């Protein structure tokens, strides 16, 4: 997530850069937050806010590939945060999001071990 506050995606503010001084470690990674309120929300339920597919591109995951993401190319669907590689990839992903999510779910997390 390149330092973005995962909780901020679920707020009216939209994506915000997290601050190193407001952080928590979860699943071996340091997560930064824009404010203490967001940090506390994440600590209460990290799975509710963490991006799906470990923060890898949801579109690429549908094709069993790992790809970096652009923190500004995102969508919340069914209460989950999905990131994509770029605004251009996001446009493609949005054309059939449900199918891409279903395909990506079939590849996750096994792709990490292949």
N, C-alpha and C positions, 0 to 999 in steps of 0.2 A: 504494500500500500504506500510505499515511499513516504512514510511519516504522516499520512492523513489520518484524521480522527474518524474511526469507523462509525461511531455513534452519530457524528454530524450528518452523515448521509440520510439519516432518519429524521432529522430536524428540519425546520423551515429554512434554516441558514444554508443547507446544502453542504457539500464537502468543504472542510476546513483543515488546514494544516495543524497537526498536533504539536504540542510543546514537549521537549525532552524532560522538563521538570515535572510534568503531569503524565506519568507513565505507569504501566503495569506490565508484568511479564506473564504471558499465557502461551502455552504450547511451545515453549522455547523461544518465543519472539517477544521483543519489547514493543508494546503498543503505546502510541502517544495520543494525547487528547488535548482538545482546545481549552477545556475547562474541567474543573473538579467534578461538576455534575455529570458530565459525559463519562468521565473515568469511573465514577461510582455506578452508573447505569451499566457499563460494560462489565464491571466486576460482579454485579448481581446476576448477569446472564450473558456471558461472552458469546455463546452460540447464536444468540438472537441478533447480534450486531456484526459478527465476523463475516467477511465476504465469503461467499460460497466458492468452493474449489480452491481453497487456500489462497485466494486472491489472484490466482491465475486467470487468464482470459477465458470466459465462459464459452465463447464461440470456438476457440481453438480446442478447448476440452471436448467439445462435441466431435471433433475429429481426432481424438486421442493424442493431442499435442499440447505441450506446455509452452505458454507464451506470456510475456510480461503484459502489464496493463497500464493504461492511462487513468489516473485517478479521477479525471474529469469525464471519462466515458463509462457511464454506469446506469443502472436501473434497479429499482426495487420491485420485485415481483413476488407475490404471495408471502410478503413479509421477509424476504431474503434479499441480500445485497449481491448483485452480480456486477463484475467489472469486465470490460473488454479492452482489447489492445489499443484501440484508437477510435476516434469519432466515426471514421469510415467503416470500420469493422462493426461498430455498434449499430450503424444503420442496417447492415446486412442481418445482424443478429436479431434485431427487432422485427424483421419481416416474418419470422417464424420462431419466435422466442420459445414457445412451449416445446416444439420439436427439438430445438437445439439444447434446451435444458434436459429433456429426457435422454438425449444421446450423451450429453456430458455426464449425467448421473451414472450412466452405464460404464463410463470410463474412470470414474473417480471412486476411491483413491488409488486403484490398482496401477494407474499410469505412473505414480511416483516410484513404483518398484519394478518397472519394466526396463 
